[in-house]
Amino acid sequence: MEDIEDLLIGNGSGSPPGFRLPLNAVGVNLKKNKNKPKLHAKQLSETPISSKIPGTQTIYIKTFGCSHNQSDSEYMAGQLSSFGYSLSDSPEEADLWLINTCTVKSPSQSAMDTLISKGKSAKKPLVVAGCVPQGSRNVKELEGVSIVGVQQIDRVVEVVEETLKGHEVRLLNRKTLPALDLPKVRKNKFVEILPINVGCLGACTYCKTKHARGHLGSYTVDSLAGRVKTVIDDGVKEIWLSSEDTGAYGRDIGVNLPILLNAIVAELPSDGSTMLRIGMTNPPFILEHLKEIAEVLRHPCVYSFLHVPVQSGSDAILTAMNREYTVNEFRTVVDTLTELVPGMQIATDIICGFPGETDKDFSQTVNLIKAYKFAQVHISQFYPRPGTPAARMKKVPSNIVKQRSRELTSVFEAFTPYNGMEGRVERIWITDIATDGIHLVGHTKAYVQVLIVAQESMLGTSAIVKITSVGRWSVFGEVIETLNQINQKSKSVEKILSEEKCSPCSDPCDSCACSGESEPCACGPESCGGQSTLEQSDVLQNEVLQEDQNRRNLIGWLLRKRKNQAQKMVENGIASGSQKKQEWAKRAPEEWGVVDRALLGGLIVSVFTTVALLIHLGFKTMSSK
């Protein structure tokens, strides 16, 4: 069947996002069953009204693939929900299944095939979205189901309504990007997955996604910055930039990734309550912007984490993949970011058994992973995707591919990336519940996963935790303090911050005060110029915040001060007696603030007053005798 875009009545301009076309304006394939008996009037009256009225049915949504796909599903769920449809996690209860597919690997598409077969067996109306129908619209499994293209998600309501009526609908062609302000139902209400562009500039020989997502198409900087501002007002605490290649952003519209990142960071709250995670980027398009990107990654509102796929440690294989970079260029990316960004964490991808991969090529890959000991490596076997150049290349025997995958996995799993973190105090941002249902999931500035035992009310907050133990894939922490997420800053703090929003450091040097992670800061040249180290900035902010708390709550401050002193004594093994007094005497002049001095002054005055009264009474007693 032809695409619905070719069958629209009128000027072919389609409809605005979310608008439902009338039936006579939509091209559909009417499914008729000649053997089906006609319903009498009595039978029609007994038909449940919910099956007739659009927007009253229940929809089951299943998503495969990347974060971009997840964002698309959330947008489709939002539109369906806004038109009255109910969303369910139970496929049995649903009146229609919406399956958002992935074409990157064969297992993902096989899972889609299985689900479609189950839906057809259960006689469920089916709508298939995502990269599979967009890149392979004529595959056998898609016969008899409605499909929605990756750039047609803003018209999912039309497709669902027509499918529920028994029609087969196909919406694939489009020349404009879907709007960013469509209704959205997030899987995690604290996390916004923000697509910054669709498609890419690459032509990797193994990639099927390019067939689906197409050439690079970027959203404007203003539209993305506006979306960030909107979702922050909605209560979002993490923003994930999503793309097929984040580094290529803007090259089609005359801008680049650093320009976008600076604009987004400028919208983030200065209290550090909302964090930004930069999405996957291939090496070629960030090589020329490494210093600018490092500057953004140092910002306290940005996770010091980046996903940079290398795919192979062999230049010969990278050439066969048409990856457009060398192993040394990948090393330059990793080395530069690791040097310029404190605590930088980099994740990467490896494909084992690409056509033509020799033992020597694979050995180079293993050596590269061993050299960097990445905390996260996504290892996959090569899967030939239909229609790609790599599918026509001579394959490595499957038993060798599996062997290499197991070997590299063993090497990777032997790493202990989080050793040494035990006992450290870190700030984390808590956004999810662990799969065990017991722990909450938070992440450090370096995006290390921290599991804590706490009430669900802490979701969406930031906290200071002490790392109590480390595992292979995450660490465990104990909450010391939950940070206030509301902008209740004193005038002194506001003077230091001097801006309502975080902005990128104007000084790219490593010692810029804005590379701190525990406290917000203003990163303009005026505020950075007076500090030479990160520690100085943190101390200054902490002193001002503490002094403000002193003035507001004296009793609370005294209790916290006493508790902190006791903890320091235990942790540092400070001896009692004269050593403790000497230590206190040395620290007192430097650490006492306004309240300390006022209390000391009041105590001294009280002592002198008491002594004077006693002397006076003594003289009176003697004179009376």
C-alpha positions as CSV (number, residue, x, y, z in Angstrom):
1,M,0.0,0.0,0.0
2,E,1.1,3.6,-0.7
3,D,2.0,6.0,2.1
4,I,-0.8,8.0,3.6
5,E,1.0,11.2,2.6
6,D,0.5,10.4,-1.1
7,L,-3.3,10.0,-0.5
8,L,-4.1,13.1,1.4
9,I,-6.9,15.2,-0.1
10,G,-6.2,18.9,-0.7
11,N,-2.8,20.6,-1.0
12,G,-0.8,17.7,0.6
13,S,0.3,19.8,3.5
14,G,-0.9,17.3,6.1
15,S,-2.1,18.5,9.4
16,P,-0.7,20.3,12.4
17,P,0.8,18.1,15.3
18,G,-1.9,16.3,17.2
19,F,-4.7,17.2,14.8
20,R,-7.0,14.3,13.8
21,L,-7.9,14.2,10.2
22,P,-11.4,13.4,9.2
23,L,-11.9,9.9,7.7
24,N,-12.4,11.2,4.2
25,A,-9.0,13.0,4.3
26,V,-7.0,9.9,5.3
27,G,-5.8,7.3,2.9
28,V,-6.6,3.9,4.4
29,N,-6.8,0.3,3.4
30,L,-10.2,-1.0,4.4
31,K,-10.2,-4.5,5.5
32,K,-13.4,-6.3,4.6
33,N,-14.5,-9.8,5.5
34,K,-17.1,-11.0,3.0
35,N,-17.9,-14.0,5.2
36,K,-18.6,-11.9,8.2
37,P,-22.4,-11.9,9.1
38,K,-24.2,-8.6,9.2
39,L,-25.1,-7.3,12.7
40,H,-28.8,-6.7,13.4
41,A,-30.0,-3.6,15.1
42,K,-30.3,-5.4,18.5
43,Q,-26.7,-6.7,18.3
44,L,-25.4,-3.3,17.4
45,S,-27.1,-1.8,20.5
46,E,-25.4,-4.4,22.7
47,T,-21.9,-3.5,21.4
48,P,-19.9,-1.8,24.1
49,I,-19.9,1.9,23.5
50,S,-16.2,2.1,24.4
51,S,-15.4,0.1,21.2
52,K,-17.1,2.8,19.1
53,I,-15.9,6.1,20.6
54,P,-12.4,7.1,19.8
55,G,-10.2,7.9,22.8
56,T,-11.9,5.4,25.2
57,Q,-9.7,2.4,24.5
58,T,-6.6,1.1,26.3
59,I,-3.2,1.1,24.6
60,Y,-0.2,-1.1,25.4
61,I,3.2,0.4,24.3
62,K,6.3,-1.7,24.0
63,T,9.6,0.0,23.2
64,F,12.8,-1.6,21.8
65,G,16.2,0.1,21.3
66,C,17.9,3.4,22.2
67,S,17.0,6.4,24.3
68,H,15.8,8.2,21.1
69,N,13.3,5.5,20.6
70,Q,12.2,5.8,24.3
71,S,11.7,9.5,23.8
72,D,9.6,8.8,20.7
73,S,7.4,6.4,22.7
74,E,6.9,8.9,25.4
75,Y,5.8,11.5,22.9
76,M,3.3,9.0,21.4
77,A,2.1,8.0,24.8
78,G,1.6,11.7,25.7
79,Q,-0.5,12.4,22.6
80,L,-2.7,9.3,23.0
81,S,-3.2,10.1,26.7
82,S,-4.2,13.7,25.9
83,F,-6.9,12.4,23.5
84,G,-8.4,10.2,26.2
85,Y,-6.7,6.8,25.6
86,S,-5.7,4.8,28.7
87,L,-2.2,3.4,28.8
88,S,-1.5,0.0,30.3
89,D,1.5,-2.2,31.0
90,S,-0.6,-5.3,30.5
91,P,-0.9,-6.4,26.8
92,E,-3.8,-8.7,27.7
93,E,-5.9,-5.8,28.9
94,A,-5.1,-3.5,26.0
95,D,-7.4,-2.9,23.0
96,L,-4.4,-2.1,20.7
97,W,-0.7,-2.7,20.8
98,L,1.8,0.0,19.8
99,I,5.3,-1.5,19.2
100,N,8.2,0.9,18.8
101,T,11.0,-1.0,17.1
102,C,14.8,-1.1,16.7
103,T,16.8,-2.2,13.7
104,V,20.4,-2.0,15.1
105,K,20.7,-5.7,15.9
106,S,19.1,-8.9,14.7
107,P,17.9,-9.9,18.3
108,S,15.9,-6.7,18.6
109,Q,14.1,-7.2,15.4
110,S,13.5,-10.9,16.2
111,A,11.9,-9.8,19.5
112,M,9.7,-7.5,17.5
113,D,8.7,-10.3,15.1
114,T,7.8,-12.5,18.1
115,L,5.6,-9.8,19.7
116,I,3.8,-9.1,16.4
117,S,3.0,-12.8,16.0
118,K,1.6,-12.9,19.6
119,G,-0.5,-9.8,18.8
120,K,-1.9,-11.3,15.7
121,S,-2.7,-14.6,17.4
122,A,-4.5,-12.6,20.2
123,K,-6.4,-10.7,17.4
124,K,-5.1,-7.4,18.8
125,P,-5.0,-4.4,16.4
126,L,-1.3,-3.5,15.9
127,V,0.5,-0.3,15.1
128,V,4.3,-0.7,14.5
129,A,6.5,2.4,14.8
130,G,10.3,3.0,14.9
131,C,13.2,2.2,12.7
132,V,12.2,-1.2,11.4
133,P,9.1,-0.1,9.4
134,Q,10.9,3.1,8.4
135,G,14.0,1.3,7.1
136,S,12.4,-1.9,5.9
137,R,8.7,-1.2,5.2
138,N,8.1,-4.3,3.1
139,V,9.3,-7.0,5.5
140,K,6.9,-9.9,5.7
141,E,6.1,-9.3,9.4
142,L,4.6,-5.9,8.8
143,E,1.9,-7.2,6.5
144,G,-1.5,-6.5,7.8
145,V,-0.4,-4.0,10.4
146,S,-0.4,-0.2,10.6
147,I,2.9,1.6,10.7
148,V,4.2,5.0,11.8
149,G,7.5,6.5,10.6
150,V,10.1,7.9,12.9
151,Q,9.2,11.5,11.8
152,Q,5.5,10.9,11.9
153,I,5.1,10.3,15.7
154,D,3.1,13.5,16.0
155,R,0.2,11.8,14.1
156,V,0.1,8.6,16.0
157,V,-3.5,9.4,17.2
158,E,-4.8,9.3,13.6
159,V,-3.1,6.0,13.0
160,V,-4.4,4.4,16.2
161,E,-8.0,5.6,15.6
162,E,-8.1,4.2,12.0
163,T,-6.5,1.0,13.1
164,L,-9.1,0.5,15.8
165,K,-11.7,0.9,13.1
166,G,-10.2,-2.0,11.2
167,H,-8.1,0.0,8.7
168,E,-4.5,-0.5,7.8
169,V,-2.6,2.8,7.8
170,R,0.9,3.7,6.8
171,L,2.5,7.0,7.6
172,L,6.2,7.2,6.6
173,N,7.2,10.2,4.5
174,R,7.9,13.6,6.0
175,K,10.1,16.6,5.4
176,T,9.9,18.4,8.7
177,L,10.8,17.3,12.3
178,P,8.1,16.6,14.9
179,A,7.6,19.5,17.3
180,L,9.4,19.3,20.7
181,D,6.4,20.6,22.6
182,L,4.1,17.7,22.0
183,P,2.4,16.1,25.0
184,K,4.7,13.6,26.6
185,V,4.3,10.8,29.2
186,R,7.7,10.1,30.6
187,K,8.7,6.6,31.7
188,N,10.6,8.3,34.5
189,K,9.0,11.6,35.5
190,F,12.4,13.0,36.6
191,V,14.2,12.3,33.4
192,E,13.7,14.1,30.1
193,I,15.1,12.5,27.0
194,L,15.6,15.3,24.6
195,P,16.3,14.5,20.9
196,I,18.6,17.2,19.5
197,N,18.6,15.9,16.0
198,V,17.7,12.9,13.8
199,G,19.9,11.0,11.5
200,C,23.6,11.4,11.1
201,L,26.4,12.4,8.7
202,G,28.1,9.0,8.7
203,A,27.9,6.0,6.3
204,C,29.0,3.1,8.4
205,T,28.9,-0.1,6.4
206,Y,27.1,-2.1,9.1
207,C,24.5,0.4,10.1
208,K,20.8,0.0,9.3
209,T,19.7,2.9,11.4
210,K,20.9,5.4,8.8
211,H,18.3,3.8,6.4
212,A,15.6,4.6,9.0
213,R,16.7,7.9,10.5
214,G,18.2,9.3,7.4
215,H,20.5,12.3,6.9
216,L,21.2,14.8,9.7
217,G,18.4,17.0,10.7
218,S,19.0,19.3,13.7
219,Y,16.5,21.2,15.9
220,T,17.4,24.8,16.4
221,V,19.3,26.0,19.5
222,D,16.4,28.2,20.6
223,S,13.8,25.4,20.3
224,L,16.0,23.1,22.4
225,A,16.9,25.7,25.0
226,G,13.2,26.5,25.3
227,R,12.3,22.8,25.8
228,V,14.9,22.6,28.5
229,K,13.4,25.5,30.3
230,T,9.9,24.0,30.0
231,V,10.9,20.5,31.4
232,I,12.7,22.1,34.3
233,D,9.5,23.9,35.2
234,D,7.8,20.5,35.0
235,G,10.1,19.1,37.7
236,V,12.6,17.2,35.6
237,K,15.9,16.6,37.4
238,E,18.0,15.0,34.6
239,I,18.1,15.9,30.9
240,W,19.6,13.4,28.5
241,L,20.6,14.7,25.1
242,S,19.8,12.0,22.6
243,S,20.9,11.6,19.1
244,E,22.3,9.1,16.5
245,D,25.5,11.2,16.8
246,T,25.5,14.1,19.2
247,G,28.8,15.5,18.0
248,A,27.4,16.1,14.5
249,Y,24.7,18.4,15.9
250,G,24.0,21.6,14.0
251,R,26.3,21.1,11.0
252,D,23.2,21.2,8.8
253,I,22.0,24.5,10.2
254,G,25.3,26.4,10.7
255,V,25.9,25.8,14.4
256,N,27.8,23.2,16.4
257,L,27.5,21.2,19.6
258,P,29.4,23.6,21.9
259,I,27.0,26.4,21.0
260,L,24.1,24.2,21.9
261,L,25.6,23.0,25.1
262,N,26.4,26.6,26.3
263,A,22.8,27.6,25.6
264,I,21.3,24.6,27.5
265,V,23.7,25.0,30.5
266,A,22.6,28.7,30.7
267,E,19.0,27.4,31.4
268,L,19.9,25.0,34.2
269,P,19.0,26.0,37.8
270,S,21.9,27.5,39.7
271,D,21.2,25.3,42.8
272,G,22.4,22.2,40.8
273,S,19.1,20.5,41.2
274,T,18.9,19.5,37.5
275,M,21.8,17.8,35.7
276,L,22.6,17.4,32.0
277,R,23.9,14.2,30.4
278,I,25.5,14.6,27.0
279,G,24.6,11.8,24.6
280,M,26.6,9.4,22.4
281,T,29.0,11.0,20.1
282,N,31.4,9.5,17.5
283,P,35.0,10.7,17.5
284,P,35.2,12.6,14.1
285,F,32.9,15.4,15.0
286,I,34.2,16.3,18.4
287,L,37.9,16.3,17.7
288,E,37.9,20.0,16.7
289,H,35.8,20.9,19.8
290,L,37.5,18.9,22.6
291,K,38.5,21.9,24.7
292,E,35.0,23.5,24.5
293,I,33.3,20.2,25.3
294,A,35.7,19.6,28.2
295,E,34.8,23.0,29.6
296,V,31.1,22.1,29.6
297,L,31.8,18.7,31.1
298,R,33.6,20.5,34.0
299,H,30.5,22.5,34.8
300,P,28.8,21.5,38.1
301,C,25.4,21.0,36.3
302,V,26.8,18.6,33.7
303,Y,27.7,15.0,34.3
304,S,31.4,14.3,33.6
305,F,30.5,11.4,31.4
306,L,30.5,10.7,27.7
307,H,29.7,7.7,25.5
308,V,32.2,7.5,22.6
309,P,32.0,4.3,20.6
310,V,35.3,3.0,19.2
311,Q,33.9,-0.3,17.7
312,S,37.4,-1.7,17.1
313,G,41.0,-1.2,18.1
314,S,42.2,-2.0,14.6
315,D,42.6,0.7,11.9
316,A,42.0,-1.8,9.2
317,I,38.6,-2.8,10.6
318,L,37.7,0.8,11.3
319,T,38.4,1.5,7.6
320,A,36.2,-1.5,6.6
321,M,33.5,-0.1,8.8
322,N,33.9,3.3,7.2
323,R,34.1,4.9,10.7
324,E,36.1,7.9,9.4
325,Y,38.6,8.0,12.3
326,T,41.7,6.1,13.5
327,V,42.5,4.5,16.8
328,N,44.9,7.3,17.6
329,E,42.2,9.8,17.0
330,F,40.0,7.9,19.5
331,R,42.8,7.9,21.9
332,T,43.2,11.7,21.5
333,V,39.5,12.1,22.4
334,V,39.8,10.0,25.5
335,D,43.2,11.3,26.7
336,T,42.2,15.0,26.2
337,L,38.9,14.7,28.1
338,T,40.5,12.6,30.9
339,E,43.2,15.2,31.3
340,L,40.9,18.3,31.2
341,V,37.9,17.0,33.1
342,P,38.4,15.8,36.7
343,G,36.9,12.4,37.3
344,M,35.9,12.0,33.7
345,Q,34.2,8.7,32.8
346,I,34.0,7.4,29.2
347,A,31.9,4.5,28.0
348,T,32.6,2.8,24.6
349,D,31.2,0.2,22.3
350,I,32.9,-2.8,20.6
351,I,31.7,-5.0,17.7
352,C,33.3,-8.5,17.8
353,G,33.8,-10.5,14.6
354,F,33.2,-7.8,12.0
355,P,33.8,-9.2,8.5
356,G,37.6,-9.5,7.8
357,E,38.6,-9.3,11.5
358,T,41.8,-11.3,12.0
359,D,43.3,-12.5,15.3
360,K,45.7,-9.6,15.1
361,D,42.8,-7.1,14.7
362,F,41.0,-8.6,17.7
363,S,44.2,-8.6,19.8
364,Q,44.5,-4.8,19.1
365,T,41.0,-4.3,20.3
366,V,41.6,-6.3,23.5
367,N,44.8,-4.3,24.1
368,L,43.0,-1.0,23.7
369,I,40.3,-1.9,26.2
370,K,43.0,-3.2,28.7
371,A,44.9,0.1,28.3
372,Y,42.0,2.3,29.3
373,K,40.1,-0.1,31.6
374,F,36.8,1.6,30.7
375,A,34.1,1.3,33.5
376,Q,31.5,0.7,30.8
377,V,32.0,-1.2,27.6
378,H,29.1,-2.4,25.4
379,I,30.2,-5.5,23.7
380,S,28.2,-7.1,20.9
381,Q,28.7,-9.6,18.1
382,F,28.5,-8.6,14.5
383,Y,25.0,-9.0,13.0
384,P,24.6,-8.5,9.3
385,R,21.7,-6.2,8.6
386,P,19.9,-6.6,5.3
387,G,20.7,-3.9,2.8
388,T,24.0,-2.8,4.3
389,P,27.4,-3.2,2.6
390,A,28.7,-5.2,5.5
391,A,26.0,-7.8,4.9
392,R,27.7,-8.7,1.6
393,M,31.2,-9.0,3.1
394,K,32.8,-12.3,3.9
395,K,31.8,-13.2,7.4
396,V,33.9,-14.5,10.3
397,P,32.8,-18.0,11.4
398,S,30.1,-17.7,14.1
399,N,32.0,-19.9,16.6
400,I,35.0,-17.5,16.4
401,V,32.8,-14.5,16.8
402,K,31.2,-15.9,19.9
403,Q,34.6,-16.9,21.3
404,R,36.0,-13.4,20.8
405,S,32.9,-11.9,22.4
406,R,33.3,-14.1,25.5
407,E,37.0,-13.4,25.7
408,L,36.6,-9.6,25.6
409,T,33.7,-9.8,28.0
410,S,35.9,-11.7,30.5
411,V,38.7,-9.1,30.1
412,F,36.2,-6.3,30.7
413,E,34.5,-7.9,33.7
414,A,37.8,-8.4,35.4
415,F,38.2,-4.6,35.8
416,T,37.5,-3.0,39.2
417,P,36.8,0.6,38.2
418,Y,35.3,1.7,41.5
419,N,38.0,0.4,43.9
420,G,39.2,3.2,46.1
421,M,35.8,4.9,46.3
422,E,34.9,3.4,49.6
423,G,34.8,6.0,52.3
424,R,34.6,8.9,49.9
425,V,31.9,11.5,50.3
426,E,30.0,12.3,47.1
427,R,27.1,14.4,46.0
428,I,24.5,12.3,44.0
429,W,21.3,13.0,42.1
430,I,18.6,10.4,42.8
431,T,16.1,9.7,40.0
432,D,15.1,6.0,40.0
433,I,14.3,2.8,41.9
434,A,16.6,-0.2,41.5
435,T,15.3,-3.4,40.0
436,D,15.5,-5.1,43.4
437,G,12.8,-2.7,44.7
438,I,14.9,-2.0,47.8
439,H,17.5,0.6,46.7
440,L,17.1,4.0,45.1
441,V,19.5,4.8,42.2
442,G,21.6,8.0,42.2
443,H,24.6,9.1,40.2
444,T,27.7,11.0,41.1
445,K,29.0,13.9,39.0
446,A,31.1,11.3,37.1
447,Y,27.9,9.3,36.5
448,V,28.9,6.4,38.8
449,Q,25.8,4.6,39.9
450,V,25.2,4.7,43.6
451,L,22.6,2.5,45.4
452,I,21.2,3.8,48.6
453,V,18.5,2.5,51.0
454,A,16.0,5.4,51.5
455,Q,12.4,6.4,51.2
456,E,10.9,6.9,47.8
457,S,10.2,10.5,48.8
458,M,13.9,11.1,48.0
459,L,13.4,10.5,44.3
460,G,14.1,13.7,42.5
461,T,16.4,15.1,45.2
462,S,20.1,15.5,45.6
463,A,22.0,14.2,48.6
464,I,25.5,13.9,50.1
465,V,26.4,10.3,50.6
466,K,29.3,8.4,52.0
467,I,30.3,5.4,49.9
468,T,30.2,2.3,52.1
469,S,31.1,-0.4,49.7
470,V,31.9,-1.0,46.0
471,G,30.7,-3.6,43.5
472,R,31.6,-4.3,39.9
473,W,28.8,-2.3,38.3
474,S,27.8,0.2,41.0
475,V,28.7,1.4,44.5
476,F,26.6,1.5,47.7
477,G,26.2,4.6,49.8
478,E,24.8,6.0,53.0
479,V,22.9,9.3,53.0
480,I,24.6,11.9,55.2
481,E,22.4,14.9,54.2
482,T,19.6,15.6,51.7
483,L,20.3,18.9,49.9
484,N,17.7,21.6,49.7
485,Q,16.4,21.7,46.2
486,I,14.5,25.0,46.6
487,N,16.3,28.3,45.7
488,Q,16.5,29.7,49.3
489,K,19.9,31.3,49.1
490,S,21.1,34.1,51.3
491,K,22.1,37.5,49.9
492,S,25.7,36.5,50.4
493,V,25.3,33.4,48.3
494,E,23.4,35.4,45.7
495,K,26.4,37.8,45.5
496,I,28.7,34.9,44.8
497,L,26.4,33.3,42.3
498,S,25.6,36.7,40.8
499,E,23.4,35.1,38.1
500,E,20.1,33.3,38.3
501,K,21.3,30.6,35.9
502,C,24.4,28.5,35.6
503,S,26.5,29.5,32.6
504,P,29.7,27.9,31.2
505,C,33.1,28.9,32.5
506,S,34.6,31.7,30.5
507,D,38.1,30.6,31.5
508,P,39.1,27.2,30.0
509,C,41.9,26.7,32.5
510,D,41.7,23.6,34.7
511,S,41.6,25.7,37.9
512,C,38.4,27.4,37.0
513,A,36.1,27.5,40.0
514,C,33.2,26.4,37.9
515,S,34.5,22.9,37.5
516,G,33.3,22.0,41.0
517,E,30.6,19.5,41.4
518,S,29.1,19.9,44.9
519,E,27.9,23.4,44.8
520,P,26.4,25.7,42.1
521,C,28.4,28.7,41.0
522,A,28.3,31.6,38.6
523,C,30.8,30.9,35.9
524,G,31.3,34.2,34.3
525,P,34.8,35.8,34.2
526,E,34.0,38.1,37.2
527,S,33.3,35.3,39.6
528,C,36.0,32.9,38.3
529,G,38.8,35.5,38.3
530,G,39.2,35.8,42.0
531,Q,39.9,32.1,42.7
532,S,42.8,30.0,41.6
533,T,41.5,26.6,42.7
534,L,38.3,24.6,42.9
535,E,38.8,24.1,46.6
536,Q,38.9,27.9,47.3
537,S,35.6,28.3,45.6
538,D,34.0,25.5,47.5
539,V,35.3,26.8,50.9
540,L,34.0,30.3,50.2
541,Q,30.5,29.0,49.2
542,N,30.4,26.6,52.2
543,E,31.4,29.4,54.6
544,V,28.7,31.8,53.4
545,L,26.0,29.1,53.4
546,Q,27.0,28.0,56.9
547,E,27.0,31.6,58.2
548,D,23.5,32.1,56.8
549,Q,22.3,29.0,58.5
550,N,23.9,30.2,61.8
551,R,21.9,33.4,61.7
552,R,18.6,31.5,60.9
553,N,18.9,28.6,63.3
554,L,21.3,28.9,66.1
555,I,20.3,25.8,68.0
556,G,20.3,23.6,64.9
557,W,23.7,25.0,64.0
558,L,25.2,24.2,67.4
559,L,23.9,20.6,67.2
560,R,25.3,20.1,63.7
561,K,28.6,21.7,64.7
562,R,28.9,19.4,67.7
563,K,28.0,16.4,65.7
564,N,30.4,17.2,62.9
565,Q,33.2,17.7,65.4
566,A,32.5,14.4,67.0
567,Q,32.5,12.7,63.6
568,K,35.8,14.3,62.7
569,M,37.3,13.2,66.0
570,V,36.3,9.6,65.4
571,E,37.4,9.5,61.7
572,N,40.7,11.2,62.2
573,G,41.6,9.5,65.5
574,I,42.1,12.8,67.4
575,A,43.3,12.0,70.9
576,S,41.5,13.4,73.9
577,G,43.0,15.5,76.6
578,S,45.7,18.1,75.9
579,Q,46.1,17.2,72.2
580,K,42.4,17.9,71.6
581,K,42.6,21.2,73.4
582,Q,45.7,22.2,71.5
583,E,44.0,21.3,68.2
584,W,41.0,23.3,69.1
585,A,43.1,26.2,70.2
586,K,44.9,26.2,66.8
587,R,41.7,26.0,64.8
588,A,39.6,28.4,66.8
589,P,40.9,31.7,65.5
590,E,40.6,30.6,61.9
591,E,37.2,28.7,62.0
592,W,35.1,30.8,64.4
593,G,32.5,32.9,62.7
594,V,30.3,35.8,63.9
595,V,28.1,33.6,66.1
596,D,31.1,31.9,67.7
597,R,32.7,35.2,68.6
598,A,29.4,36.5,69.9
599,L,28.9,33.5,72.1
600,L,32.4,33.7,73.4
601,G,32.0,37.4,74.1
602,G,28.7,36.8,75.9
603,L,30.4,34.0,78.0
604,I,33.3,36.3,79.0
605,V,30.9,39.1,80.0
606,S,28.8,36.7,82.0
607,V,31.9,35.4,83.9
608,F,33.1,38.9,84.7
609,T,29.6,40.0,85.8
610,T,29.4,37.0,88.1
611,V,32.8,37.7,89.6
612,A,32.0,41.4,90.1
613,L,28.7,40.5,91.9
614,L,30.5,38.1,94.1
615,I,33.1,40.6,95.1
616,H,30.4,43.3,95.7
617,L,28.5,40.9,97.9
618,G,31.6,40.1,99.8
619,F,32.4,43.7,100.5
620,K,28.8,44.3,101.7
621,T,29.0,41.3,104.1
622,M,32.3,42.5,105.6
623,S,31.1,46.1,106.0
624,S,27.9,44.9,107.8
625,K,30.0,43.1,110.4
